[in-house]
């Protein structure tokens, strides 16, 4: 596995999305007829969406076979008395050797990027050390890999009814109950799964 986290670069307190990029900070929910099995029943939190493409993290799957102490050891992060930990999630099929942490806005450091006022994205080693030392954000979501789309690709997939966009909720994003996150995301739109069909487009 590649070294998953970077050293701190710059910090941006400004949201990553210009006003026109409506999907940034929203959930992308896979429709029942999703043809790509890798994304069946997934919920993706969109971290960035622009004319150049889109990037997001799957938020309802665990990364099998990797635990938080494994990442610390790989990155040579030594903490004498660990006081915190995070579950390792599967963020998507692209660059599964890269790591990302979505977290509450109470933790802002170099390399942190505000996605919304409530949610921040950090991909540096420092945040893992802070979590292990009990000095990290109040809420955090750790993922390896991400989902990515080229220019116009996500829009085309949504027009083909592969995805439904749903207003994101920080409480649901950080909820550890992964098994029901897909259904609960759809319920935010008042959608009854038994009535969901291929004719439904995006919100």
N, C-alpha and C positions, 0 to 999 in steps of 0.2 A: 504494500500500500504506500502511496506517495505521502509525503508529509502533508497532513490535511489542513493545518492552520498556518497563517502567514504571520510575520512580524508586523507590528503596528505601522501603519502608513499615515494617512491623514484622517482627520475627523470631520464629519459633516453632520451638523445639526439640522440641516434642511431636508425635508422629505425628498426622496429620490425621484418622485413623480411630478413632472410639470402638471398643471391643472387639467390639460386635455387627456392625460393618460388615465382613463377612468378605472382600469382594472387593477392598478397598483394598490395594494392594501386590501384587496378583496379575496374571497375564496373562489376557487375554480372547482366545481364539483363535476365529476365524471357522470355522464348520462348512462343509464342501464345498457344501452346498445354500444357503449364504447368498444371499438374494434381492437384496440391495443390492450392486450391482457396486462401489460405492465402497469396500466393506469386504471384497471377495473376497480370501481367503487373507491376511487381515491378522492381526497380533498387536498387541493394545492393552495398554499398561500402565495399570492403573487407579490413578489418583492420589487419588481421593476417591469414596466411595460411602456414601450415607446415605438416609434416608427422603425427603430432598428431591431426590434424583437422583444422577447419577454423572458423573464426568469422567475422561477418560483420553487417552493419547497413542498413536497408531499408531507402532510402533517398527521397522517393516520396510519403509518406503518413503522414498525421497528426495524432496525438494521440488525439482522441475525448474526450472531457470533462475535460481536464487538461490544465491549462494555467500557464505561467511563475510565476505569483504571487502566485498561489497555491503551487508550489514547494518551493518557498521561505518561505512561511508560514509553510509548513510541516517541513522544515529543520531549522526553527527558525532563519532564516536569516533576520535581520532587517536592512533596508536601509532607512535613513531619507528622502532623496529626490532621488527616483529612476531615473536614467538617461539612462538606457538601458534595453532591454528585448530580449528574443528569443522565437520563436514559438516552441511548444513541438511536436515532431514527433514520429511516431510509428517506433521504430527501429527493431522490430521483435517479434516473439512469445515467446522467451525464456527470463525468468526473467524480466517481464515487470515492476517490481518494481525497477530495476536498471537503472541508468541514465548515459549517455555518451555525451560528447561534442566533435565533430570534429571541428577543427578550424584552422585558418591560423597560420603560424609559428612565428608571431610577439609576441605571448604569450607563454612563457615556464616557468612552475613552477614545484615544486615537485609534482610528480604523473603524469606529462605529458609524453607522449610517441610519438616520431616521427614515423609516418607511412611512409611518404615520406618527401622530402625536403620542400614540400609546405603544407602538411597536418599533423596535430598533433592531438592526441587523449588524452583527459583529462577527468577523472571521479571523481573529487573531488568537495567538496562544495565550495572551494575557487573560482573556476572559475565562479560559479553562482553569488557569491557576487561581483566579479570584473565586470561582465557584468552589474549587476544592478547598480553599482556605476559609470558606464561609463568608466571603466578602463580595460575592457576585450579585447579579440582579435578583430581585424578589421572585420574578417568574422567568423561566428560561426554557428553550426548546432547542436541543442539539440535533443536527442532522448531517449525514455524510451524503454527498452527491446533490444534484439539483435537476429540475426539469427546465429545459430551454427550448425556445422557439425562434426561428429566423424572422426576418421582416414579413409581416402579413400572415405568417403561418398560423398563429393562434386565432386570429380573426377568421381565417378560412375554416379552421376546425370547429369554431363556435357556430358559424353559419351552417355547417354540416350537422349541427346538433350533437356534436361530440361532448360539449361542455356546457355547463350552466354557471353563470357568475352570480355570486351571492354576497351581500354585504358581510364583511368579516366582523367577528366579535372576538375581542381579546380573551375573554373568559373561555370561549370555546376553543380558540387557538391553543391556549396553554393547558386545557383540560387533559389529564392523563388517560381518560377513557377513550381509547382509540377505536374500540369496536363499534361505537355508536356515533362517531363523529360525522360519518357520511349522511346517515339518516337525519341527524340533528341539524346539519347544514342545510339540507333541503327543507326541513321543517321551518327554517327561518323565513322561507318564502311562502309558507302555508301550503306546501305541496304534499299531496297524498301519494305515496309511492305506488299504490295500486292504480292510480290514474295517470301515472307518468308514461308518456309514449314517445315515439320517435318524432312526433309532430311538434313537440315543444321546443322552442328555440331558447335563446338566452334572454335573461331578464332585461 
